[in-house]
Amino acid sequence: MTHPMHINTDVLIVGGGPSGTSAAISLLLYSDLSVTIVEKSNLSTTKVGEHVSASVLDLTDYLKLDRKEVIDQCTVPSYSSTSYWGSDLPSRNDSIFTTENESYQLDRQEFDFMLLKKVVDLGGKVVPRMSCKNYEQTDDNHWSIKATHTEHGEININCKYLIDATGRKSNVCRQVGIPTTTIDKLIGVGTFLQANTNQKIPHRQIIETIEYGWWYTSQLPNNTIAVTLFTDADIISEHKLSETANWNTALAETKHLKHIVSGMISKSPKLYVRDAGSKITNTSQKANFIAIGDAAVSFDPISSMGIGFAMTSGCHAANLVSTQLKVNSNLTSVQYQKDLQNHFMQYLQTKKNYYQQEKRWSSSTFWSRRN
Ligand SMILES: Cc1cc2nc3c(=O)[nH]c(=O)nc-3n(C[C@H](O)[C@H](O)[C@H](O)COP(=O)(O)OP(=O)(O)OC[C@H]3O[C@@H](n4cnc5c(N)ncnc54)[C@H](O)[C@@H]3O)c2cc1C
């Protein structure tokens, strides 16, 4: 009989996206704690979400990544955004929620991979293709976790501190009984389109509202664009918008976007469907546990706040974890939660103001919910 493998680590981070890797790098750079990241994917799944304000570079500086390498290897040329929001006349701005002029379009695969590589370079462990399934807290508030690896089978993990960095589904929070407050059920349904070699694709994001939501397109490397329709879950079900034929019809009915994507070819027959709603979790009452990134607070993608917040919250959490393990008090968790709550309330107000600028369909289900 073979015995399950064991991992002992000070901090276990579940999820290897920008929040998890930022927390890991901060811990490895600025504390003596050992860190393991468990990631359920094989690291090659397609990531969406790519528009960031230039302040993301201050975060990569803090994480001691080479700024030039980040720009050269992980971004496509600098951007602006054109939106048909509230009017058929285009308006231009770089980032809707911030006053910063400069923004970047990330190559998410490259960017997330660069962060993971930094974790490994600093001596952290990254275990892909592994899912945690059972979390038990011991009397001293440490954690005993059962995980399954696609090749190595059952693995037991012991850690002092557990971090949920699993993204919007807040998988760990749900399993350890942490409540979530959900504001809306926005969903993004989209695909990647390939332009042919002599087709010029615009170096900007394009946003166009319609009666039941809004469309968004952004340029990615290799002459590809991501095109996503954002609307509510019930509207998607009602109009069967996750079916390619219906989604294509809706795209063909846009006024502006249809001209941009004309002649481009879909890279996959299947559409991606992603949660994109706003929500917040509250982890302050659970000892030796914290949620970061989308697992803690999820923002509407119109804000372009997700990646920046994921990284910032990861860095803050790292600081909090090393303090808590030294002084054995959860006061810093209470403050962290208050900060998240304040940030979220400000965001909700800004989002409301932004959605209110679209008055053309104010009585439709989608827009009346947001006004
Ligand atoms: C359609 C769309 C467009 C977006 N556009 C933008 C944008 O333009 N700009 C922006 O800033 N943000 C955008 N976002 C948001 C942005 O993608 C997220 O905020 C960001 O990825 C959050 O990072 P994270 O590390 O918290 O989570 P994620 O990036 O979701 O990473 C979570 C990781 O955890 C892993 N995982 C999940 N469950 C488990 C488990 N049980 N065990 C192990 N691993 C697990 C997942 O495989 C994943 O790798 C967009 C989101 C959507 C849906």
The ligand as a MOL file (V3000), in Angstrom:
LIG
                    3D

  0  0  0     0  0            999 V3000
M  V30 BEGIN CTAB
M  V30 COUNTS 53 58 0 0 0
M  V30 BEGIN ATOM
M  V30 1 C -14.5650 38.7150 -19.3420 0
M  V30 2 C -13.6890 39.4140 -18.3220 0
M  V30 3 C -12.9510 40.5380 -18.6780 0
M  V30 4 C -12.1360 41.1630 -17.7400 0
M  V30 5 N -11.4300 42.2720 -18.1090 0
M  V30 6 C -10.5960 42.8530 -17.2190 0
M  V30 7 C -9.8080 43.9740 -17.5920 0
M  V30 8 O -9.8490 44.4230 -18.7470 0
M  V30 9 N -8.9720 44.5130 -16.6620 0
M  V30 10 C -8.8800 44.0190 -15.3790 0
M  V30 11 O -8.1030 44.5400 -14.5660 0
M  V30 12 N -9.6180 42.9690 -15.0020 0
M  V30 13 C -10.4640 42.3650 -15.8830 0
M  V30 14 N -11.1770 41.2780 -15.5030 0
M  V30 15 C -10.9850 40.7620 -14.1290 0
M  V30 16 C -9.6410 40.0130 -13.9700 0
M  V30 17 O -9.5310 38.9780 -14.9210 0
M  V30 18 C -9.5840 39.4330 -12.5650 0
M  V30 19 O -9.8820 40.4570 -11.6340 0
M  V30 20 C -8.2100 38.8500 -12.1960 0
M  V30 21 O -7.8740 37.7860 -13.0520 0
M  V30 22 C -8.2670 38.3570 -10.7440 0
M  V30 23 O -7.0960 37.6760 -10.4040 0
M  V30 24 P -7.1550 36.5370 -9.2820 0
M  V30 25 O -5.7740 36.0570 -9.1020 0
M  V30 26 O -7.9050 37.0020 -8.1000 0
M  V30 27 O -8.0650 35.3770 -9.9290 0
M  V30 28 P -7.8510 34.5290 -11.2730 0
M  V30 29 O -7.0460 35.2610 -12.2520 0
M  V30 30 O -9.2360 34.0840 -11.6330 0
M  V30 31 O -7.0030 33.2750 -10.7720 0
M  V30 32 C -7.5640 32.2840 -9.9390 0
M  V30 33 C -6.7690 30.9950 -10.1410 0
M  V30 34 O -7.2130 30.0300 -9.1850 0
M  V30 35 C -7.3040 28.7520 -9.8050 0
M  V30 36 N -8.2590 27.9670 -9.0230 0
M  V30 37 C -9.5970 28.1590 -8.9280 0
M  V30 38 N -10.1250 27.2560 -8.0810 0
M  V30 39 C -9.0910 26.4920 -7.6240 0
M  V30 40 C -9.0070 25.3950 -6.7130 0
M  V30 41 N -10.0690 24.9110 -6.0900 0
M  V30 42 N -7.7930 24.8380 -6.4770 0
M  V30 43 C -6.6820 25.3290 -7.1160 0
M  V30 44 N -6.7190 26.3620 -7.9820 0
M  V30 45 C -7.9000 26.9420 -8.2240 0
M  V30 46 C -7.7720 29.0670 -11.2240 0
M  V30 47 O -7.4400 28.0250 -12.1160 0
M  V30 48 C -6.9920 30.3620 -11.5240 0
M  V30 49 O -5.7430 30.1190 -12.1230 0
M  V30 50 C -12.0380 40.6570 -16.4130 0
M  V30 51 C -12.7880 39.5350 -16.0520 0
M  V30 52 C -13.6260 38.9320 -16.9820 0
M  V30 53 C -14.4210 37.7280 -16.5500 0
M  V30 END ATOM
M  V30 BEGIN BOND
M  V30 1 1 1 2
M  V30 2 1 2 3
M  V30 3 2 2 52
M  V30 4 2 3 4
M  V30 5 1 4 5
M  V30 6 1 4 50
M  V30 7 2 5 6
M  V30 8 1 6 7
M  V30 9 1 6 13
M  V30 10 2 7 8
M  V30 11 1 7 9
M  V30 12 1 9 10
M  V30 13 2 10 11
M  V30 14 1 10 12
M  V30 15 2 12 13
M  V30 16 1 13 14
M  V30 17 1 14 15
M  V30 18 1 14 50
M  V30 19 1 15 16
M  V30 20 1 16 17
M  V30 21 1 16 18
M  V30 22 1 18 19
M  V30 23 1 18 20
M  V30 24 1 20 21
M  V30 25 1 20 22
M  V30 26 1 22 23
M  V30 27 1 23 24
M  V30 28 2 24 25
M  V30 29 1 24 26
M  V30 30 1 24 27
M  V30 31 1 27 28
M  V30 32 2 28 29
M  V30 33 1 28 30
M  V30 34 1 28 31
M  V30 35 1 31 32
M  V30 36 1 32 33
M  V30 37 1 33 34
M  V30 38 1 33 48
M  V30 39 1 34 35
M  V30 40 1 35 36
M  V30 41 1 35 46
M  V30 42 1 36 37
M  V30 43 1 36 45
M  V30 44 2 37 38
M  V30 45 1 38 39
M  V30 46 1 39 40
M  V30 47 2 39 45
M  V30 48 1 40 41
M  V30 49 2 40 42
M  V30 50 1 42 43
M  V30 51 2 43 44
M  V30 52 1 44 45
M  V30 53 1 46 47
M  V30 54 1 46 48
M  V30 55 1 48 49
M  V30 56 2 50 51
M  V30 57 1 51 52
M  V30 58 1 52 53
M  V30 END BOND
M  V30 END CTAB
M  END
